[in-house]
Amino acid sequence: MKRIAFVAVKGGTGRTTTAVHTAHGLALAGHRVALVDCDPRNGVATVFGVDPGPGLAELLQTGTATALEVRHGLQLIASGGAALSRLETDMASGLEPDFDRLFAALVDREFVLFDTAPWCGPLQRAVLRSCETWIVPFGADALGLAALRSGLADLDSIRTEDTLIELLPTFFDPEAAFEAKLGAALAQEFALFASTCRIRCSNALRAAMSHRGTIFDSDPRSESAWDLVRLIERLRGRAA
């Protein structure tokens, strides 16, 4: 079982979009995948147009939860909404969630992907510690790069020497003047972590999400779909 966290250093980076599409793409490639929503706002359930139910909060507390089959081979564990927020408040007082229950419930999955919340509370830190790979989407612009610099410093206290981090530029415009500066900054400051993948700006990607689906449902031959396929193939290659 490969455990992958999608973690953002600020909001609006395409974290949930990337997590949803990576999960669906892995399932389309024939893998058994679980996508776990760690954000009480239940964004992933909204994307797939399903009733979220108790989800992760109940599973961590009782060991049982309903896994929603949102695509063939792809199960969703919704966050649990307000119940997950209460659980994180309890964690701040010293209560530790039982992640063994979570992984026991998902033992048949080849990939378990976590869409984390855009803050680094005790639950999110516990999720990150349980994952060997972190995908960090960030906006491919000056503000995104600045947020990346400060955000990675915050994450440094959580990661171990075995944590594999992949910094993924999103909303990428190859024609933008900032592209050269971005490439230089990644090569000079983040050479160990910089991804060779880019997720381009795409109206097709936005439209797919707004219509309760993924780009693999609506426009699988688009440029952004191929960008995502390249990321997915990198993850599959590591798991081989």
N, C-alpha and C positions, 0 to 999 in steps of 0.2 A: 504494500500500500504506500503510494507516494502522497505526501501531505504538503500542500502548496497554499500559502497565504497571499492574498492580494491586499496590499497595505498602502495607504495613501499618506503622504506627508502634508496634504492640505485637501480641502474639498474641491470638487469640480474637476478632477483629473481623469475621469473615465474609469475609475476603479471597478465599480459594479458592472459597467458595460464590458470591460475586459474580462472580468471573472465569468460572467454569464456566457460570453461567446467562447471563451476557452473551454468551459465545461461542456457546452453543446458540441463544439468541434471535436473534443476528445471522444464524446459519445458517438458521434457520427463516424469516427475512425474505428469504432468497434470496441471501445473500452467501457467498463462499468465504472460510472462516475457518480460521486455525490458532491453536491454543492451546498455548503452550509452558510446560511446568512447570519452574520454576527451583529448586524445593525438592527436595533429595535424598530426602525422605521419600515422594515419589511419590503425593501425595494426590490429584491429578487422575485418575491411572489407577485409583486405588481407587474414586473416585466412579463412574467409568464401567464398572468391573468388568472391566478388561482387563489383560493381562500387559504391564508397562511396557516391557521391553526396554532396549537401551542408550541410545536417545534423544539428548538434548541433548549430553551429554558426548561421545559418539562423533561427533556432527555437527560440533561445534566443533573437534575434533581431526583428523578425517579428511575432513569434507565430505559424509559419507553417514550416513543414519539412516533408519529405517523410520517413516513417518508413519502413525499408526493412524487409520482412518476410524471415529470413534466415533458419529457421527450424520451424516445426509446433509449434505454441504457442510462438515462440521467435522472437521478433522484434529487429532490430538494428537501433539505431540512430548513424550514423557515425559522426565523429568529425567536418567535414567541412574543414579540412586541414589548408591551409594558412589563410583562413578567421577566423578560431578560434584563430590562433596566433595573428592576428590583433586585435581581440576582447579583448584578454588578455592584449595587450599593452594599449588599451583604458581603461581597468579596472585599470591599474596602475596609470592612470591620474584621477581616481575617478569615472568612469562610472561603475555602478553596473548592472549585467545582471538580467533579470527578470525570476527567476526560477519558479515563479507561472505559467508562460506560459508553461514551460517544463512539470510540473506535471499535468497541465490541459490537455495537449495533450496526456498524458499517464494515464489518470484517470482510464482506464479499466484494467490496469496491476496490478497484485497482488505483483510482485516483480520488482523493478527498480534497476539494478546493474550498477555501474559506474566504468569503467576502467580508472583510473586517469593517468595523465602524471607523469614521474619520476622526477618531480621537484615540488616545492610548491609555485607556483605563485598565484596571486589573484584569478584566476578562480578556480584553484584546491582547494584553501582554502574555497571558496564559496561552492564548491561541498561537501567538507567534512562537513561543517557546516550544510548542508541540509540533511545529512545522520545520522541515529541513530546507524548504525553498521559499523565498519571499519574492514575489513580483511587485515592483514598486512603480506604478504608472505615475508620470508627472507631465504637466503641460510643457510642450516644446517651445517655451518662450522665456523671456527674462525673469518674469515673476515665478514661473515654474521652477527654473533653475535655482533661484534664490531660496525658494521653499525647500527644494531638495537638499541644499547645503545644510540648512538648520534642522530639517527633519531627520536626516541620517544621523546627525549627532545625537538626537534624542533616542533613536533606535539602537544606537551602538551599545547601550547598557543592557539590552535584551539579547542581542544576537550572540552566538557562540562562534568559535573558530570553524565549526562545521556548517554554519548557516550559509547557504548559497543565495546571494542577493542578485537580482537582475533588475536594473533600472531601465524602464520602458518609456520612451518618449511617446506621448499621445497628442492628438490634435496637431499632427505633424504636417507642415507645409513645405515640401522640398524646394519651392520657389521663394520662400521667405528669406530676407536678408540675414535673419538671425541664425539660419541653419549652420553657417560656417562657424559662428561663435559657439553654438551648441556642441558641434562636433569636437571643437578644440577643447572645450571645458570637460566633456566626457572623457576625452583621451588623456588630459593632463591631471584631472582631479579624481576621476572615478574609473580609471582604466580596468580595475579588477572587477567592477560590478556592471559596467555599461553593457546593455544588450545590443546586439547587432540588428535587432528588429525595431521597426517604427510602425506606429498605427497612424495612418494619415487621416486628415480631416475628411469627413464624408457625410454628405446629406443622406446617403443610403443607410448608413449606420444609425443616424438619428431617427430616420423614418421607421426602421425595423423595430427599434425599441418602443417607439410611440404607438406601434400597432400590435403590441403584446407578442413580440417574437424576436428572433435574431436575424442577422443578415444572412445566415445560412438557410433560413426559411425563405427570405424574400429576394435576395440578390447575391447568390453564392459566387457569381463570377466578377463581382465588383473588386476594385483595388483594395478596399479595406478588408474584404473577406480574405484576399490572398495575404495581406499583412498578418492577419490573425492566424492563418494556416501556417505561416512561417514560425510564429511563436509556438503554436501547438506541436509542430514537428520537432522543435528544439526540446520541448518537455518530453515528448515520446522517446526521443533519442536518449535522453538521460535515464529514462526508466527502463530502457532495454537491457 
